[in-house]
Amino acid sequence: MSRRLAVAAILALSLSLALGLGLGGCDGGSRPAPAPATPGKAVTGIEAHLKATPSRVLAAVRKRGVLVCGVNPGLPGFAYPDLRGVWRGFDIDICRAVAAAVLGDATKVRFVPIGGQDRFGALRRGEIDILSRNTSWSFSRDVGLGLDFAATTYFDGQGFLAPKALGLASAEELSGARICVQAGASSQGNLADFFRARGLAYKPVVVATEAEARRLYENDGCDVFTADISALAGSRSVLNNPGAHVILPEVISKEPLGPVVRQNDGAWADIVRWTVYATILGEELGLTSKTVTRARETATDPQTRRLLGVDGDYGAMLGLSRDWAFQVIRQVGAYDEVFRRDVGADSPLKLDRGLNALWNAPKPGLLYAPPLR
């Protein structure tokens, strides 16, 4: 190598070292080196950089020490006080799951019975933290009311309950019928659409509550009762002779039901959404309230370990404890447990999973949760 080339190489090396030292000192040396991942705690790129967005509702719930949940005053299978005054049902368990996630205790819920026509007003006024009241997700409600539907917990559709003695095979035989329907519910508009599209006449018997519609129907105040099929199954289960009534085969609408929150607190919507997803993921991973404690100690599957807080601290991104999802499943159950207990095989309603089966079930449904990663 010539002397000129040797000098050039030395100068280039010096310049490179100087630039490296200068860039390294731009932040005054305050940036710490990334901490190595410790065994049992998988740190992902996202987890390493994202922090929880503060939630006003979460802060209020924790300060109060109880979750305030708006529910149906009485719908068998979904929300009803038992003979001892204890609230039970599918929508009740969604509230309990959120309480388990945010407070660590599924019993710390105050249930507020709310009529159908005032449910959104009560939520907007801040009288409740969450509305879990067999409420359908629709465009006008989502966009026009300043509210957010956190997730779909039950895929439903509107149908018709009729006396078996009428011998009806189809809702299209209902021309001229008196039909009980609840005021202010999406069922009222769906009913009008169904008959208008077919050029059929009918007489709406509009009542304030589902309970009133049920009483009128049973006492011949109307010929047929229309509502979501899950609500009709619940109503039928408490009639004097449930076997004397049938749900007609037509499903005349899409009714995705789920919890509702105010639109001005996205972090709270995330908490409610991922609480629902935790129950679904729990079922996907084969977890139950009885097995989840053991699974947290023995699981080797990365998805299970993340969900239960063994690997990573995903709860921190929601402002929750590391074991938030573990508490949901341990205290309330995975989705299949909740469904079976409240509206499925172990309940008076005996509803099939149908659309509410997992996406990868032998008979696939629509139930699907995004991955926790």
C-alpha positions in Angstrom: 0.0 0.0 0.0 1.3 3.5 -0.9 1.9 6.1 1.8 -0.9 8.2 0.4 -3.4 5.4 0.5 -2.4 4.5 4.1 -2.9 8.1 5.3 -6.4 8.2 3.6 -7.4 4.9 5.3 -6.3 6.3 8.7 -8.3 9.5 8.2 -11.4 7.6 7.1 -11.2 5.4 10.2 -10.8 8.4 12.5 -13.8 10.2 10.9 -16.0 7.1 11.3 -15.1 6.8 15.0 -15.8 10.5 15.6 -19.2 10.3 14.0 -20.1 7.3 16.0 -19.1 9.0 19.3 -21.0 12.2 18.3 -24.2 10.3 17.5 -24.0 8.3 20.7 -23.8 11.4 22.7 -26.7 13.3 21.2 -29.1 12.4 24.0 -26.5 13.0 26.7 -26.2 9.3 27.3 -29.7 9.2 29.0 -31.2 6.4 26.8 -30.7 3.1 28.7 -29.7 0.0 26.9 -32.7 -2.3 26.2 -33.2 -4.6 29.2 -32.7 -8.3 28.3 -35.8 -10.4 28.4 -36.0 -12.4 31.6 -37.0 -16.0 31.6 -40.8 -16.3 31.8 -41.4 -12.8 30.5 -41.4 -12.5 26.7 -41.0 -8.9 25.8 -42.3 -8.0 22.3 -41.5 -4.9 20.3 -45.0 -3.6 20.8 -45.0 -4.3 24.5 -41.6 -2.7 25.0 -42.8 0.7 23.7 -46.6 1.1 24.2 -48.1 2.3 27.5 -51.7 2.4 28.6 -53.9 5.3 27.6 -55.5 6.7 30.7 -59.2 6.0 31.0 -61.5 8.3 32.9 -64.1 5.6 33.4 -61.5 3.1 34.7 -60.2 5.7 37.2 -63.8 6.5 38.4 -64.6 2.8 38.7 -61.5 2.1 40.8 -62.1 5.1 43.0 -65.7 4.0 43.6 -64.7 0.4 44.0 -67.6 -0.9 42.1 -68.7 -1.2 38.4 -72.1 0.3 37.6 -73.8 -1.8 34.9 -77.1 -1.1 33.1 -79.2 -4.2 32.5 -82.6 -5.4 31.4 -85.1 -5.3 34.3 -86.0 -8.9 33.6 -85.2 -11.1 30.6 -84.8 -14.8 31.3 -81.4 -16.1 30.4 -79.9 -12.7 30.0 -80.7 -10.5 33.0 -83.0 -11.4 35.9 -82.9 -11.4 39.7 -83.4 -14.9 41.1 -85.6 -15.8 44.1 -82.9 -14.5 46.5 -82.5 -11.3 44.5 -79.2 -12.3 43.0 -78.8 -11.1 39.4 -78.1 -13.8 36.9 -77.8 -14.2 33.1 -75.6 -13.9 30.1 -75.5 -10.1 30.1 -75.0 -10.1 33.9 -71.9 -12.4 33.4 -70.4 -9.9 30.9 -70.7 -7.2 33.6 -69.1 -9.6 36.2 -66.3 -10.3 33.7 -65.4 -6.6 33.3 -65.4 -6.2 37.1 -63.0 -9.2 37.4 -60.7 -7.6 34.9 -60.7 -4.0 36.3 -61.2 -4.6 40.0 -60.0 -8.2 40.4 -63.4 -9.2 41.9 -66.4 -10.3 39.8 -68.8 -9.5 42.6 -68.1 -5.8 42.7 -70.9 -4.8 40.4 -74.0 -2.7 41.0 -76.7 -3.6 38.6 -79.1 -0.9 37.4 -82.3 -2.1 35.7 -83.0 0.2 32.8 -86.0 0.3 30.4 -85.4 0.0 26.7 -86.3 3.5 25.8 -83.9 5.2 28.3 -80.9 2.8 28.1 -78.8 5.0 25.8 -79.7 8.2 27.8 -78.6 6.7 31.0 -75.3 5.8 29.5 -74.7 9.2 27.9 -75.5 10.9 31.2 -72.9 8.9 33.0 -75.4 7.1 35.3 -73.8 3.8 34.3 -70.3 2.7 33.3 -71.4 0.1 30.7 -74.7 -1.0 29.1 -75.0 -4.7 29.0 -78.7 -5.1 28.0 -79.4 -7.3 24.9 -78.8 -4.3 22.7 -78.3 -4.5 18.9 -75.4 -2.9 17.2 -76.6 -0.8 14.2 -75.3 2.1 12.1 -77.6 4.7 13.6 -76.8 3.7 17.2 -73.1 3.4 16.6 -72.7 6.6 14.6 -75.5 8.8 15.8 -75.6 8.4 19.5 -72.1 9.1 20.6 -71.6 5.6 21.8 -69.4 2.6 21.0 -70.3 -1.0 20.8 -67.3 -2.7 22.3 -67.8 -6.2 20.9 -70.5 -8.7 19.8 -71.2 -11.1 22.6 -74.2 -12.8 21.0 -75.2 -13.1 17.3 -78.9 -13.0 17.1 -81.8 -12.2 14.8 -85.5 -11.3 15.1 -88.2 -13.9 14.9 -91.8 -14.6 15.8 -93.3 -16.6 18.7 -96.7 -18.1 18.0 -99.1 -20.6 19.6 -98.5 -24.1 18.2 -102.3 -24.5 17.9 -102.3 -22.0 15.0 -100.4 -24.5 12.9 -98.3 -21.8 11.3 -95.4 -22.9 9.1 -94.1 -19.5 8.1 -94.2 -15.8 9.2 -95.6 -15.0 5.7 -98.9 -16.5 6.9 -99.3 -13.7 9.4 -101.2 -11.3 7.2 -103.7 -9.4 9.4 -102.3 -10.7 12.6 -102.0 -8.7 15.8 -98.3 -8.7 16.7 -96.9 -7.6 20.0 -93.7 -5.6 19.7 -91.7 -3.5 22.2 -91.6 0.3 21.6 -88.2 1.9 20.9 -86.6 -1.4 20.1 -85.1 -2.2 16.7 -87.7 -4.9 16.5 -90.4 -2.3 15.8 -88.7 -1.0 12.6 -87.7 -4.5 11.4 -91.3 -5.7 11.8 -92.6 -2.8 9.6 -89.8 -3.5 7.0 -90.7 -7.2 6.8 -94.4 -6.7 6.2 -93.9 -3.7 3.8 -91.5 -5.6 1.7 -94.1 -8.4 1.2 -97.1 -6.2 0.8 -98.8 -7.8 3.9 -101.0 -6.0 6.5 -100.7 -6.5 10.2 -101.8 -4.7 13.4 -98.9 -3.7 15.7 -99.6 -4.0 19.4 -96.9 -1.7 20.8 -95.9 -2.0 24.4 -93.3 -0.5 26.7 -91.4 -3.6 27.8 -90.7 -7.2 26.8 -92.4 -8.4 30.0 -95.6 -6.5 29.0 -95.5 -8.0 25.5 -95.1 -11.5 27.1 -98.1 -11.0 29.4 -100.3 -9.7 26.5 -99.3 -12.5 24.3 -100.1 -15.2 26.9 -103.5 -13.6 27.6 -104.6 -13.3 24.0 -103.8 -9.6 23.7 -102.1 -10.4 20.5 -101.7 -13.3 18.2 -97.9 -13.3 17.8 -95.0 -11.9 19.7 -91.9 -10.6 17.9 -88.4 -9.9 19.3 -84.9 -11.3 19.1 -85.0 -15.0 19.0 -83.0 -15.3 22.2 -85.5 -13.1 23.9 -88.4 -15.1 22.5 -86.7 -18.3 23.9 -86.4 -16.6 27.3 -90.0 -15.5 27.3 -91.2 -19.0 26.2 -89.3 -20.6 29.1 -91.5 -18.8 31.6 -94.9 -19.2 30.0 -97.4 -21.4 31.7 -97.0 -24.1 29.0 -93.8 -23.5 27.1 -94.4 -26.5 24.9 -97.5 -25.0 23.5 -95.6 -22.3 21.7 -93.2 -22.3 18.7 -90.6 -20.0 17.2 -91.3 -19.7 13.5 -88.4 -20.5 11.2 -87.9 -17.1 9.6 -85.1 -14.9 10.9 -85.9 -11.4 9.6 -82.9 -9.4 10.7 -79.3 -9.4 11.9 -79.0 -8.5 15.6 -75.4 -8.5 16.9 -75.8 -7.9 20.6 -73.1 -6.6 22.9 -72.0 -4.2 25.6 -72.1 -0.4 24.9 -69.9 2.3 26.3 -69.6 6.1 25.8 -67.6 7.1 22.7 -65.3 9.6 24.5 -63.2 7.1 26.3 -61.5 4.8 23.8 -59.3 3.2 26.5 -62.4 2.0 28.4 -63.9 0.6 25.2 -60.7 -1.4 24.7 -60.9 -2.8 28.2 -64.5 -3.9 27.7 -63.7 -5.3 24.2 -60.7 -7.3 25.4 -62.6 -8.6 28.4 -65.1 -10.2 26.0 -62.3 -11.4 23.8 -60.5 -13.0 26.8 -63.6 -15.3 27.4 -63.5 -16.3 23.7 -59.8 -16.9 23.6 -60.2 -18.9 26.8 -62.6 -21.2 25.0 -60.3 -21.4 22.0 -57.4 -22.5 24.2 -59.5 -25.1 26.1 -59.4 -23.2 29.4 -62.2 -23.3 32.0 -62.8 -21.7 35.4 -61.8 -25.1 36.9 -58.6 -25.6 34.9 -57.2 -22.1 34.5 -55.3 -22.0 37.8 -53.4 -25.2 37.0 -52.9 -24.0 33.4 -51.2 -20.9 34.6 -48.6 -23.1 36.3 -48.1 -25.7 33.7 -48.9 -24.2 30.2 -46.2 -24.3 27.6 -48.3 -22.9 24.8 -47.2 -19.3 24.1 -50.8 -18.0 23.5 -52.0 -19.5 26.8 -49.0 -18.1 28.7 -49.6 -14.6 27.2 -53.4 -14.6 28.0 -52.8 -15.7 31.6 -50.1 -13.2 32.2 -47.3 -15.7 32.5 -45.3 -14.3 29.6 -45.5 -10.6 29.0 -47.5 -7.9 30.7 -50.3 -7.2 28.3 -52.5 -6.0 31.1 -50.3 -2.9 31.5 -51.3 -1.8 28.0 -54.9 -1.6 29.2 -54.0 -0.1 32.6 -54.9 -3.4 34.2 -53.1 -6.0 36.3 -50.9 -8.6 34.8 -53.5 -11.4 35.6 -56.6 -9.5 34.4 -57.6 -12.2 31.9 -56.8 -15.0 34.3 -59.2 -13.4 36.8 -61.9 -13.1 34.2 -61.8 -16.8 33.3 -61.2 -18.0 36.9 -64.1 -16.0 38.4 -66.6 -16.0 35.5 -65.5 -18.6 32.9 -64.6 -19.0 29.3 -67.3 -18.1 26.7 -68.6 -21.7 26.4 -69.1 -21.9 30.2 -71.1 -18.6 30.2 -73.2 -19.6 27.2 -74.0 -23.1 28.6 -74.8 -21.9 32.1 -77.1 -18.9 31.1 -78.8 -19.7 27.8 -77.5 -23.1 26.6 -77.8 -26.8 27.6 -77.7 -26.1 31.4 -80.4 -23.4 31.3 -84.1 -23.5 30.7 -83.7 -21.9 27.3 -81.6 -24.8 25.8 -80.4 -22.6 22.9 -77.9 -24.2 20.5 -74.6 -22.4 19.9 -75.5 -21.9 16.2 -73.9 -18.6 15.0 -72.3 -18.3 18.4 -70.1 -21.3 18.0 -66.3 -20.7 17.6 -65.1 -20.0 14.0 -63.1 -23.2 14.1 -65.7 -25.5 15.8 -66.9 -28.7 14.0 -70.0 -26.7 13.1 -68.4 -23.3 12.7 -70.1 -20.1 13.9 -69.1 -16.5 13.8 -67.4 -16.2 17.2 -63.8 -15.0 16.6 -61.4 -13.0 18.7 -58.3 -11.2 17.4 -55.0 -12.8 18.6 -53.4 -11.6 21.8 -49.9 -10.8 20.7 
